[in-house]
Amino acid sequence: MMKFWPSLAVARLSKKMGVGHTSFSKIHDVFSQVRRVDIFPLKLGYRGFMIVLDKKTALYFNQDHDHFVYNGFEMGKYEKGDVTIFDGLK
């Protein structure tokens, strides 16, 4: 079903899992227009990272024990990220 009707398959799967399909539709609408994604570790002693979309919008995520939580966004001009950021992880 996913091969021939992906949107219908996602809607059924979302409903089955109890996830709001409209939320993922909105997220997909935003990210499908993004042409560049960069990832940076947070500075200033915070454990977390930021995801920069098209070098213009940063989404912040901070560590909360064993997971990360969204902590807001800001807009501005950002540098290119480092595509090797995860290469040293084990």
C-alpha positions in Angstrom: 0.0 0.0 0.0 2.9 2.4 0.8 4.2 2.0 -2.7 1.0 3.1 -4.5 -0.7 5.3 -2.0 1.9 6.7 0.4 -0.3 9.4 1.9 -3.2 7.0 2.6 -0.8 4.4 4.1 0.7 7.1 6.4 -2.7 8.3 7.5 -3.8 4.7 8.3 -0.6 4.0 10.2 -0.8 7.3 12.1 -4.4 6.5 13.1 -3.4 3.0 14.2 -0.6 4.3 16.3 -2.6 7.2 17.8 -0.5 9.9 16.2 -2.2 13.0 14.8 -1.7 12.9 11.0 -2.3 16.6 10.7 0.9 17.3 12.7 3.0 15.2 10.4 1.4 16.8 7.4 2.4 20.2 8.7 5.9 19.0 9.4 6.2 17.5 6.0 5.0 20.7 4.3 7.7 22.7 6.1 10.6 20.2 5.6 9.7 19.4 1.9 10.5 23.0 1.1 13.8 23.0 2.9 16.8 22.7 0.6 19.6 22.6 3.1 19.8 21.2 6.7 22.9 21.8 8.9 23.4 20.5 12.4 25.6 22.2 15.1 26.3 21.3 18.7 25.2 23.9 21.1 27.9 26.1 22.6 28.1 27.9 26.0 28.2 24.6 28.0 24.7 23.4 27.0 24.3 19.8 26.0 22.2 19.8 22.9 22.2 20.8 19.2 20.6 23.0 16.7 19.2 22.2 13.3 19.6 25.0 10.8 17.2 25.1 7.9 18.4 26.8 4.7 21.0 28.8 6.7 18.2 31.0 8.0 16.2 29.3 10.8 17.6 27.5 13.8 15.7 24.9 15.9 17.1 24.3 19.3 17.1 21.0 21.2 18.5 20.5 24.7 19.3 17.4 26.6 16.9 16.4 29.3 18.4 13.3 31.0 18.2 10.5 28.4 16.5 12.4 25.6 16.4 15.8 23.9 13.5 18.3 24.0 12.7 21.1 21.6 13.6 24.5 23.1 12.6 27.0 20.5 13.8 28.6 17.4 15.4 31.8 16.1 16.0 33.4 12.7 19.1 34.9 11.3 22.1 34.2 9.0 24.0 31.0 9.8 27.2 29.4 8.5 27.5 26.1 6.8 27.5 23.1 9.1 29.9 20.3 9.3 28.7 17.1 7.6 31.2 15.0 9.6 29.6 16.0 12.9 28.5 12.4 13.6 31.6 10.6 12.3 33.3 10.4 15.7 30.3 8.9 17.5 30.3 5.4 18.7 
